[in-house]
Amino acid sequence: MIPILDSKRQYAAIGSEIEKAVCEVLRSGSYILGPNVKALEAELAKYIGCNYTVGLNSGTDALHLALRALDIGAGDEVITTAFTFVATTESIEIVGATPVFCDINPDTFNIDANKIEALITPRTKAIMPVHLYGQPCEMDKIMDIAKRHNLYVIEDCCQAIGAEYKGQKVGTFGDIGCYSFYPTKNLGGMGDGGLITVNSENLKNRIVALRNHGGAIRYHHDEIGVNSRLDEIQAAILRIKLNYIDEWNKARRSHAATYNELFAGYSDIQTPKELDNTYCVYHQYTVKIPNRDEIHKMLQESGIGAMLYYPIPLHMQKVHAHLGYKMGDLPITEKNTEMVISLPMFPELTLDEQKTVASTLINCLEKSKALV
Ligand SMILES: *Cc1c(COP(=O)(O)O)cnc(C)c1O
């Protein structure tokens, strides 16, 4: 059995460091928004390259509070992608705004920057690009459109910590960047967690207040906020893991290169393409294949933990049915949804395992062809 992700191997390597840090928090008596959260916020601002970061409960809260801080709500439209996790568009609906779906670039699976402008209306307030699978979006084009039309940009960086576009980390191009520390992410906690990146001090202060019941001063409440505080145990764990993130991302990139080599010459397998001048961090290694559903089943039966991210594009989800989209509205999103399959990818994956994954996938493809 080769799983898509094996968190236990990471724990085996750094568990003793983590246990020590967690015990210190337990003994300290400070459990919420304490010194570890403060230190993590400063360390991540330095690592990502922004003025401020604010620790939150989850990536979903980061997206939601980013929209709140920019006063985006009822009557407003946000242009985004349907080829992502539902939290992206859920956050837009939570604040009462309307997601407007833009089709994707089939090479990167990210929002097609060339198709954004046609979707802009007088109600458009923001563009929300998602750096899916750890591949940066075309931020030059997106920022140019945003500037010309006076739109905000909120980057969903939940799968892309450490990823760079033209030497600059994602989350620093737009007004606000949103990160998740869900355990499966490249920088994952041992519970839920999230973070926003921001350069504006005003926006930072607004989010600091929103995360703690809408007030900067305790028991003084200026607006309706939420409880989205990051806890000390998660922050202490994340501070240790942050020391390894570059090494782990490098290992992911090296595994991606190995898969690419193992699949070279098999025209049925389309391997991931990287844009020029980007540093992709391969949260997922996702290929495109024919007969995807059948192959997925065969791989599972052979003990390969392949997954479909995501099996239904968001414009076809029941939760967004009220928006009135139908099949055919986003042809490239729809076609790619049927072809993608993500293979085992994590820093501790071995070469032998990669060879097994590759030969099994190739065998399954040959078998499915012979059956036709
Ligand atoms: C994981 C993820 C989120 C949500 O993060 P949580 O911390 O699970 O709330 C949002 N967007 C994308 C693209 C994600 O992968």
The ligand as an ORCA input file, in Angstrom:
! r2SCAN-3c Opt
* xyz 0 1
  C      -7.394     23.469      2.338
  C      -7.905     24.553      1.462
  C      -8.737     25.569      1.951
  C      -9.299     25.572      3.330
  O      -8.404     25.467      4.355
  P      -8.912     24.893      5.797
  O      -7.772     25.212      6.696
  O      -9.150     23.441      5.633
  O     -10.137     25.648      6.166
  C      -9.091     26.576      1.082
  N      -8.698     26.587     -0.204
  C      -7.914     25.614     -0.716
  C      -7.498     25.690     -2.141
  C      -7.515     24.555      0.095
  O      -6.758     23.581     -0.435
*
